[in-house]
Amino acid sequence: MKKVYEKDGFTYYEYKPTMFKPFYLEMETYTFRERIRFLLSYFVGYKVFYMMEGTEYIGYCVVEKSGNGRYRFIGKKDIIVGPIFIKNQFRGRGLAGILNHVVLDDLGLSYIYAWNYVDKLNTKSVKAAPKAGFEYVSDAVITGIGRKLALVEGDTGDFRVMRYKNMESV
């Protein structure tokens, strides 16, 4: 893991996962399905960016390259952002938005759009995404054995798909 950035009292680290260690620190419990997702993402390529305040890790943001067949609607120069996680005791301070902006704006990642999808029942994340700069694109459902994310018409999906425009690519 390497230190990549400091700003406003926070320090940011980048971790390149291995096949057997998807996270440097496991800050939450992962289901078997989530572990399979990260294993498959390993082959496409992803990084985990950790946020620290003082000496404590307080959250992370996963960034995956395009090329994963789960997201057929994204471009080859796009990335997938998420999950973004902040420890319970640090929530309510807007840290997910700060972490998102640092990762997408300050670290020099190359992309046109950053895509994110959030379960519609996760109302806090649904409300936080626009504050972090994401715009709503469509509802979506997960389909098939490959668990592909498919866009749907109207308000009929289980997830909200959002994107973030890289202003450097304009």
C-alpha positions in Angstrom: 0.0 0.0 0.0 1.3 3.4 -0.8 0.5 6.9 0.3 -0.9 8.9 -2.6 -2.3 12.2 -1.3 -2.9 14.4 1.7 -5.5 17.1 2.1 -7.4 18.9 4.9 -6.1 16.6 7.6 -6.8 13.4 5.8 -4.3 11.0 4.3 -5.1 8.7 1.3 -3.5 5.4 0.4 -3.8 3.2 -2.7 -3.9 -0.6 -2.4 -3.5 -2.9 -5.4 -5.4 -6.1 -4.5 -4.1 -9.6 -5.0 -6.2 -12.5 -5.9 -6.2 -13.8 -2.3 -6.3 -10.4 -0.5 -9.0 -8.2 -2.1 -8.6 -5.5 0.7 -5.6 -4.3 2.7 -7.9 -3.9 5.7 -11.3 -5.6 5.9 -13.4 -2.8 7.5 -16.7 -4.6 7.0 -18.0 -8.2 6.6 -18.3 -9.4 3.0 -20.7 -12.0 1.7 -19.6 -14.9 -0.4 -21.2 -13.2 -3.4 -19.2 -10.0 -2.7 -16.0 -12.0 -2.5 -16.7 -13.6 -5.8 -17.4 -10.1 -7.3 -14.0 -8.9 -6.1 -12.2 -12.0 -7.4 -13.8 -11.5 -10.9 -12.9 -7.7 -10.7 -9.3 -8.7 -9.9 -9.0 -10.0 -13.5 -10.2 -6.7 -15.0 -8.3 -4.6 -12.5 -9.3 -2.5 -9.5 -7.8 -0.5 -6.7 -8.9 0.4 -3.2 -8.3 3.9 -1.9 -8.2 4.2 1.9 -8.9 7.4 3.8 -7.2 8.0 7.2 -7.7 10.7 9.8 -4.7 10.8 12.1 -3.8 7.2 12.7 -7.1 5.6 12.0 -8.4 4.2 8.8 -12.0 5.6 8.4 -13.1 4.5 5.0 -12.4 3.3 1.5 -13.4 3.6 -2.1 -13.1 0.9 -4.7 -12.3 1.9 -8.3 -12.6 -0.7 -11.1 -11.6 -0.4 -14.7 -14.1 -0.9 -17.5 -14.1 -4.3 -19.3 -16.1 -6.2 -16.8 -19.0 -7.7 -18.7 -21.4 -6.9 -15.9 -21.7 -3.3 -17.1 -22.4 -3.3 -20.8 -23.6 0.3 -20.9 -20.3 1.9 -19.9 -17.5 3.0 -22.3 -14.0 1.6 -22.6 -12.5 4.7 -21.0 -14.9 4.7 -18.1 -14.5 3.4 -14.5 -16.8 1.9 -11.9 -16.7 3.5 -8.4 -17.9 1.6 -5.4 -18.5 0.5 -2.9 -17.6 3.5 -0.9 -17.5 2.7 2.8 -17.2 4.9 5.9 -17.0 3.5 9.4 -20.1 4.0 11.5 -18.5 6.4 14.0 -17.4 8.7 11.2 -20.7 8.9 9.3 -22.7 12.1 9.0 -19.7 14.3 8.3 -19.9 14.2 4.5 -16.7 12.0 4.3 -18.0 9.8 1.5 -18.3 12.8 -0.7 -14.9 14.1 0.3 -13.4 10.7 -0.4 -15.2 10.5 -3.8 -14.0 13.9 -4.8 -10.4 13.2 -3.9 -10.4 9.9 -5.7 -12.1 11.2 -8.8 -10.7 14.7 -9.0 -7.3 14.8 -7.3 -5.5 11.5 -7.9 -5.1 11.8 -11.7 -7.2 8.8 -12.7 -7.8 8.5 -16.4 -11.5 8.2 -17.3 -14.3 9.9 -19.1 -17.2 8.8 -16.8 -17.2 7.2 -13.4 -20.2 5.0 -12.9 -21.9 4.0 -9.6 -25.0 2.1 -8.7 -26.8 2.1 -5.4 -29.5 -0.1 -4.0 -32.7 2.1 -4.0 -33.4 1.0 -0.4 -30.1 2.5 0.7 -31.6 5.9 1.1 -28.5 7.5 2.7 -26.3 6.5 -0.3 -29.0 7.5 -2.8 -29.1 11.0 -1.2 -25.3 11.3 -0.8 -24.5 10.4 -4.5 -25.7 13.7 -6.0 -23.9 15.7 -3.2 -20.8 13.9 -4.3 -21.3 15.0 -7.9 -23.1 12.0 -9.4 -26.1 12.5 -11.7 -28.9 10.0 -12.0 -28.9 8.1 -15.4 -31.4 5.2 -15.0 -32.8 2.6 -12.8 -31.3 -0.9 -13.2 -31.8 -4.6 -12.2 -29.3 -7.4 -11.8 -30.0 -10.2 -14.2 -28.8 -13.8 -14.9 -26.2 -16.0 -13.5 -23.5 -13.5 -14.4 -25.3 -10.9 -12.3 -25.1 -8.3 -15.1 -26.5 -4.8 -14.4 -29.2 -4.0 -16.9 -30.8 -0.6 -17.3 -34.6 -0.4 -17.2 -37.2 2.1 -18.2 -38.8 4.3 -15.6 -38.7 3.8 -11.8 -38.9 0.0 -12.0 -35.4 -1.1 -11.0 -33.9 -2.2 -7.8 -30.8 0.1 -8.2 -30.1 3.7 -9.2 -27.3 4.1 -11.8 -25.4 7.3 -11.6 -22.4 8.8 -13.4 -19.8 11.4 -12.7 -18.2 13.4 -15.5 -14.4 13.9 -15.5 -14.1 17.6 -16.1 -10.4 17.0 -17.3 -11.6 15.0 -20.2 -13.8 17.7 -21.6 
